[in-house]
Amino acid sequence: MSNHRHSPLAVIALLAVIMWAASFPLIKLGLAYMPPVTLAAVRYSIAGLILVLIIFAKSGTMKSLRELKEDWKILTILGLMGIALPNATLNIGLQYTTASVSSMIQASGPVFTVALAVVFLEERLGGAKIVGTMLAIMGTILLISEGGIDLGNTTFVGNLFVLLSAIFYSISGVITKRALERHNPLVITGWNIAIGSLFLCLFSPIEFGESIAFPPDMIVILLLLAILPGCLAFLLYNYVLQKKDLGSTSFYLYLIPVFSTVISMILLGETIAAETVLFASLVIAGVAVAQYGNAAFRRKRRDES
């Protein structure tokens, strides 16, 4: 086990997780200068341009465009479900809630993936999945409604938007795993982000008239968001996902709220209540139990076949 944790793939996955964790406080900082959907559009336009240029340089322009033409449907769905919708809803939610709580709510995403597998892939809902799903959903509800269930409460509404983002990510995770069976991580990540940025640019006119500023610190924030969590983290994690099954890499995703909370405390001065930690622990424990049950089911099915 020790060798597994300290393997090169484990280090790569951990680096990706730290970058994603940092994105929550960085987005929160960026929202002081730019409205949420526009921020996501600018961030991913930069990231998409960088990645497409890398794809062209590595595979050639014509070959890359042929690959896009062959799989444009799934890549378009990934751009919408994996980039545009989750990032628009996350940024909107972050206007009204804290970066640390947002990362905790997002940690519930994998349990929705398990639920989707039961519904659409006809996987059995065993005891571990039921217990884990119930724990995670209970913890998520408690996190979202910590300040009260009231649509007039901006924090509650912000938490709901973050939950919606987590659901979009869980859907896209299943699609990405399938897409990686046909293409390498660079191709999937690059076109996914480029197409997602186009959707975000189409959405951004709804914020027309809101103030936008580009002071030096905002430019640094945008570049960090675009290059690290926007490009490099996706490439690193998709590379690991191509080498390992989803269940064996999920452990690292549980660490995102931990790193995000620490970084948010440092950059934003956020404080975390004891009950928030308890609710987040329920979410993470529930997701871990549900995914363990899911992985056990997959192993049993492979053995039977």
ABEGO torsion letter per residue (X at the ends): XAAAAABAAAAAAAAAAAAAAAAAAAAAAAAAABBAAAAAAAAAAAAAAAAAAAAAAAAEAAAAAAAAAAAAAAAAAAAAAAAAAAAAAAAAAAAABBAAAAAAAAAAAAAAAAAAAAAAAGBBBBAAAAAAAAAAAAAAAAAAAAAEBBAABAAAAAAAAAAAAAAAAAAAAAAAAAAAAABBAAAAAAAAAAAAAAAAAAAAAAABGBBBBBBAAAAAAAAAAAABAAAAAAAAAAAAAAABBAAAAAAAAAAAAAAAAAAAAAAAGBBBBAAAAAAAAAAAAAAAAAAAAAAAAAAAAAAAX
